[in-house]
């Protein structure tokens, strides 16, 4: 049992299957044959365990969504649906990094809530809306760093389900390097940060300079024109005439010496 005042001090979401150390007072009730721990403090043994609820994984497996066949990112990206809060630092981080590294694609921002009871609903709706938009090549789901409990929305089974059902490839960039969520696990691609996702996509949005859509074959070399062929011939004749003149001059000098 955890009192509400003590529950506020826990900085990670409690979920089924995580491993924790519990500190508190042990109470034994003889008549009911029950033992109860009045929890005062909970310490997470492995931070990564805090983010995965086995019920969510089981739900996805029962739906036939896990394990899933992940989609490849397009070879060239022209339009990106960026799902995040329009007021978050992740928006500017993503956009500035993307264009700084040579990105040329159009970025459409789909504003969502990143925390709170309605956050998961707005994110699912944004993923579905992006799938209905025209010419979207990739969906980016991102937010900046935060406490584990702040990122817990990305472990919601509804978001994981929407990612799995998306017809458009989804790449995530959630939190910092050490953060990991179910959304990251089921996404087609996962970057450790929003800027990491921007750098990866910037490489794909730059068209190749040496090839065209019509043909990948090299441009044929044109044959030399008669004008270009004449130049070496003229040079050879000039050298020959100079050589003959030198021989004649040497002959004259030899004759005079006698």
Secondary structure, 3 states (H helix, E strand, C coil): CECHHHHCCCCCCCCCCCCEEEEEEEEEECCCCEEEEEEEEEEECCHHHHHCCHHHHHHHHHCCCCCCCCCCCCCCCCEEEEEECCCCHHHHHHHHHHHHCCCCCEEEEEECCCCCCCHHHHHHHHHHHHHHCCCCCEEEEEECCCCCCCCHHHHCHHHHHHHHHCCCCEEEEECCCCCCCHHHHHCCEEECCHHHHHHHHHHHHCCCCCCCCCCCCCCCCCCCCHHHHHHHHHHHHHHHHHHHHHHHHHHHHHHHHC
